[in-house]
Amino acid sequence: MSIDENTLGVSRGRRAARGLPVGSTGARSLRQARAAGATLGTGYLGFGAAVVAAVQAVYGLVFFLSHLSLYPSVAPALLAWLIYIAAFIGTTALVIIRGERLTGRVFAVICVVLSLVVALDLIAIWPLHDIGSFATASVAVGFGLLPIVTLRPARELIAATAVLFVVLVIAVLATTPITAETGPQQISVVALAILPPAITIVVVQRFRRMVTVELDRVLVQSNVSQPRFAVGMLASDELARLDLAAEKLLDGVANGDVPLPLEPKVASQAASLATELRLHLIEGRRETWLYHAVTESEYLGRAVKLVDPSSLAGLLAPPQRDGLLQAVWLLLGDTKTRTPGTTITLTLGPITAAPMTTISAAGRSVEVPIVIATTGIRRNRVTPATWNALERAGQYTAATHDSSVRVTVRCIVDNPAES
């Protein structure tokens, strides 16, 4: 595991979309959530989508059977429905058996089968010159994509939906005279086939993003309770690995399994372990909880710059830490809605004497000034919850600089020299 990974298991500076390398606690959590294929509870959304697709298929099949007499050739349309029903049942059974997983090859086969369904349905109704009034199985194909939205990447579903849209539009334009009477029906049937999967793709993507952001926030929030200097969540995993390797080596020496003097290869491994342990312990004496909270987060790491040369963040009490970190999250807001180039610079220090009105009876309080300088965040965008969070950190003053908000927080903390 690399200590340069954030809580989502992504190397610092890389986007989560590039994958989830093994290692971090957050990456393990996401891998467990994705073990069954449908990520972070989207399996429930997939089940609901399958129910909707089944209900629509029943309606479409009833409509088809009630208009059999109008079809010049029933065989292609009937075959299309039989293939669609078989594909729907087969895919559902496969997903249940394999634990909500759908490989790329299986999805490609499903797309080919669904393409055949659309082709047969259009062949059957082509002589009727009214796609909007008689399309049934081809419309059901759009609903059939709904459960797959939770099992495959969005780009694949977008491509499949786009192909279906193009095919239906071409079929309508090629066979149906567009008039004031027929136009609305043609538009309605195309929308009925395309809009459900398109809307579902957006909903599932937003849901996944919401849960991923909250997961990242919860994992980062655990740094609030850390000591003044800490090795961080990711480095803790690395230390556990190094400690286990050292214990195995020492146990081997104690049991006689590893003869003394050590062989050059074993001695080199022992020296590497010692060096890595020393480096981690040295880092743990100069990196504060705030440093780890920023660098280990996929979202804070992109937009937040920390300037804390004296490691003053470690002096803040847990309620002050929680308020400061929550305020930063709220200032950033949703990465999809904030303006491009939005950044926050956190500057802590230099430490000063606390005002006389706030000095405790023992006279052991000092003031740690914190300047939150933002770029691309206007004051009218700051929510009341942000100000409430800042109040927990200390007294604050807000100003506007270059159309961006700038906040100065006065945190009263215990004097470390008196501890």
Secondary structure, 3 states (H helix, E strand, C coil): CCCCECCCCCECCCCHHHCCCCCCHHHHHHHHHHCCCCCCCHHHHHHHHHHHHHHHHHHHHHHHHHCHHHCCCHHHHHHHHHHHHHHHHHHHHHHHHHCCCCCHHHHHHHHHHHHHHHHHHHHHHHHHCCHHHHCCHHHHHHHHCCHHHHCCCHHHHHHHHHHHHHHHHHHHHHHCCCCCCCHHHHHHHHHHHHHHHHHHHHHHHHHHHHHHHHHHHHHHHHHHHCCCECCHHHHHHHHHHHHHHHHHHHHHHHHCCCCCCCCHHHHHHHHHHHHHHHHHHHHCCCCEHHHHHHHCCCCHHHHEEEECCCCHHHHCCHHHHHHHHHHHHHHHCCCCCCCCCCEEEEEECCCEECCHHHCCCCCCEEEEEEEEEEECCCHHHCCHHHHHHHHHHCEEEEEEECCEEEEEEEEEEECHHHC
